[in-house]
Amino acid sequence: MKHIVLGAGGAISRTLVKELLSDNQKIKLASRNSKVIEGIESVKTDLLNFNDVNNVIEEFSTVYLVAGLTYSAKVWNDQWPKIMRNVAEACSAKNSRLIFFDNVYAYGKVNGIMTEDTPINPSSKKGEVRAKLIEYLNGEIKKKNITALVARAADFYGPYTEGVSLISISVIDKLLKGKKAQWFCNAKAKHSFTNTGDCGKALYLLSKNESNFNQVWHMPTANPAKTGEELISIAAEKLNAKPGYTELKKMMFKMIGVFNPLIKELTEMLYQYEDDYIFDSSKFEKKFNFTPVPYEQGIEEAIKSMKGA
């Protein structure tokens, strides 16, 4: 069986490919760039083009949809439904299994612990898009048009997350430059983060058995969750830096967002940082006897990755 990675080149695809290579699996990478990793079959693919997607997916393969789009609700609303439909239809035609790598945006603001049974109840525009994708995919599964599973993760940290993780951008990078770390809204609230290395291992484990499909799995995530303040202290200790930090409040995001599109897009997601944000992965951990990377180790991995080690 061949493993086909759609949206290759990002943090999750890189850790997944590492796991696949370690077990001598056949791999094909599909991305907007024709070359992603030297020595591995790579195909330039536009996921918005059905013919491209259909051509890159081979019969009886395992397909991983791990693509990342520009962080814009408008782009997501325009492009994600097309991508999901293209991939699902191609997988159906080729009798291939789909693993969709998802985030928690569709849950919306949750009072309590997030589990696989948490209702879909988005409280943001980007969350509404993710909810539509899940609704569509579940419909295809129920109609038996496709064999698929949803692999859902909390916010990322760990290897290859420079430029995409709050811990890497606002904590590690700031401390490396001798500046104060930054945190969103409330540094005393607990916040779960999923290690990218654990995601790569988990995705490959899930792919190995048909019984793991047609359901939702939370990616292994260290528990208990730590506060932003605790995570900053861990990073500071690893870097021999002072654990000082600044809290960036919602009002500041709203003001800066008038001039900065990315900050504007982040503003609607700040509900995740105002109160405890706790993600439970006990279903996966029990099934696979898996222990997630502790935060101390994960932050050390992120630091090494950022330093190019």
N, C-alpha and C positions, 0 to 999 in steps of 0.2 A: 504494500500500500504506500502511495506517495503522500507526503504532507505538503499542502500548498498554502503558503502564507500570503494573504492579501493585505496589502498595506505594510510591506516589509520596510525595515529601516528604523522604526521607532524602538522605544525602550522594551516594550513587551515582545515584539518580534525578535529582537536581538537575544533576549534571554531564552525565548522558546527555541530559536535555532541552535543555540548552544546546547540545550538538552537533547534535541533531535540528533545533532552531530555526534554527541557523546555516545549515542546508542546506534550509530551507523545507519540512520534512517535516510530514505530518499526524500529530497526536499526540492521544492520549486518556489522561488520568491517572485512575487508580483508587486510592482510598485510603479510610481511615476517615472522612476529612473531605471534604466536598463541594467545597471550593475549596482548591486547592493553589497554583496560579500564575495570576495574573490574565491573562485573554485566551486561556487554553488550556482546551479541553473537559475538564471534570473530573466524575467520577461517584463518589458515595459508595458504597463497595463493601465488603462483608464477605467476605473471602476464605474464611471457614469455611462460607459459604453457597453451595452449588453454583449455585443459580438466579441469585444476584448475579453470580458469576463468568461463568456462561454468557451472561448478558445483556450484560455489559460487553465481552466479546470478540467482535469482528466477523470475518466470513469473510475468509480469505486475508490476515490481518494478521500482524505480527510482535509477539510478546508477550514482555515482559521481566518476569521474576519477581525483583524486587529488594527484597522485603518484609523488614522487620526485626521480630522478636518480642521480647517481654520476655526479658531474659537469665536464663532459668531452664530447667534441664534438664527439669523437669516440664512446664512450658508448651510447650517445644519438642516433647517426646514426645507430648503431647496434641494439639497443633495443627498442627505441620509436616506430618505425613503426610496429614491431611485437606486442607490447603491444596494440597499437591502433587498429590494425586489430583483435586481439583476443577479445578485449572488444566490438568492434562494431559488430562483427559476433555473439558473445554470446548474446548481447542485441537484435539483430535482431531475433535470434532464440527464445528468451524468451519473445518477445513483450514488452521489457523494454525500458524505456527512458534513454538517456545518457546526463549527464552534464559534459562537458570537461572543466576543469580549466586550463586556458592557460596564457601565459605571452605575452609581446609585442615584443619579439625578431623577429617575422616574419615581423614586420613593417620595420625593419631596421632603418637607420638614417632618421628622419622625420624633415623637416623644417616647423615648425608650430605646431598646436595642434593635438594630436592623438584622433581620433574618431572611431566609429565602421565602418565608411566608408573609413578610411585610407587604401590605397592600400597595398597589401602584396608585400614587396620589400626588402627581407633580405640582410643585409650587413655583416653577420658573418656566420660561419659554423653552429653554434647552431641555428641561425635564419633560415637557410636553412632547417634544420630538422623540426623545428616547422611549417614552410610553407608547407612542404610535408604532415604533419599530417592534417593540415587544408584543403589542397587540397583533400586528401583522404576522410575525413569526409564529406566535402561538396558534393563530388561525391556520397557518400552513401545516403545522404539526398535527393539529386536530383533524385536518382533512387528509392526513397521511400523505401529503405531497412531499414531505421532507423529514429527514431524521436530523435533529439539531439539539443543541444545548446552549444555555446562556451561562457564561462564566462572568460573574460580577465581582468587581473589586472596589475598594474604597480609594481614596486619593493615593497616588504613588509616592514612593521614595525608594532609594537604593540605587543599584547600578544603572547607568545610562539615563538618569533623570535630570541631568543638568539642563536647565532651560524649561522644564515642564513640571517641576515639583516645588511646592512651597518650601519644603525643608531645604532643597538645594539652592533655590533662588534667593529666598529671604532670610535664611538662617546660615547655611554653610558658606555661601558666597560672600555674604556681608561680613561674617566673622573672619574669613580668610583675608579680607581687605582691611581688617582692623576697625570695622564699623560695628555699630549695634545691630543685632538681629532685628527682624521685623516679624510681626504676627498679625493676623487678621482678627479684629473685633475683641476677642476675649482669650487671652493667653492662659487663663486659669480653667478654661473648659477642656474636658477630655476630647481627644480627637484621634480616631483610628487611622492608620496609614498602612497600606499593603505594600510589601516588598516586591519589587519587580522580579528579582531572582526567584522568589517563591511562585510567582505567577507563571514563569516559564516551566518550572517543574510541574505545577498543578495542571496546566493545559495539556502537557504530554501525558500525564497520568490519566486524565479524563478521556483522552483519545483512545486508550488501549482497550476499552470494553464497551460494547454496544449498550449494556445495561445502564451506563452513565448518561445516556442521551435522553432527550425529550423531558428535561427538567432543568431547574436552576441550581447553580452551585456558587456559593460565595468562595472567593479565592482565600487561601490561608492567610490570616492576618493576626498578628501578635495581640495577645490579651493578657492583662488588662490594658486598655487604651491609656495613653499618657496625656498630660496636659501640654499645651504649647510651651509653657514655662519649663516643664521637665525635659521636653525634647531639645529645647535650646540649651539647657544645662548639659545634656549629654554631648551635644555637638561642641559646645565650648570646651568641655573637658578633653575631648578627643583632639581638639586643635590648640590646647593650652591657651585659650582666649578667655576674656571676661564674658560672663553670661548675661550681659546687658541686652535689653531689647526695648523696642517701641511698639505699641499697639496702634494699628491703623484702623480707625473707626469708620463706620459706614458713611457718615457725613463727608469724610475726607474723600472716599471713593466717589461719591456723588458729585462732589465739586470737581475733582480731577477728571472724572468721566466725561464731562462736558467737552473736554479737549482731547482726551485719550480714548480711542475706541476699545482697546483691550480692557482698560480699567472699567469702562462702562459695561462691558460684557461680564466682568467679574462681579459687579455690584449685585446682580440678581441672585448670585450663588452664596452671598455672605451669610445667609441663614444657617449654613453648615458650620459656621465658626462662632455663632453667638452663644450656643449652648452645647452640651455634651453631644458628640457625634460618635456613636459606638456601633461597630460593625462586628457581627458574630459569624465565625466560620467553623463552628463546631461540627456541622454536618460533614464537611470535607475532612476535617482533622480525624474524626472517628472512623470514617470510611477507609481512609488511606493510612491511618496511624501516622499522621504527619504533624510535626511540630514546626510552627512558623518561626522564621528568623526573629530573634529578639531585637528590640529597637536599638540597643547598644551596638550590636553587630551590623544591623542594616544601615545605620548612620555612618559607621566606619567604612562600609562598602561604598556608600554614596561619596564620601570624602575621597577615597582612592580613585573612584571613577572620575571625579571632577579634576583630580590632579593628573589623570592620565596614567595611573599606575596599573 
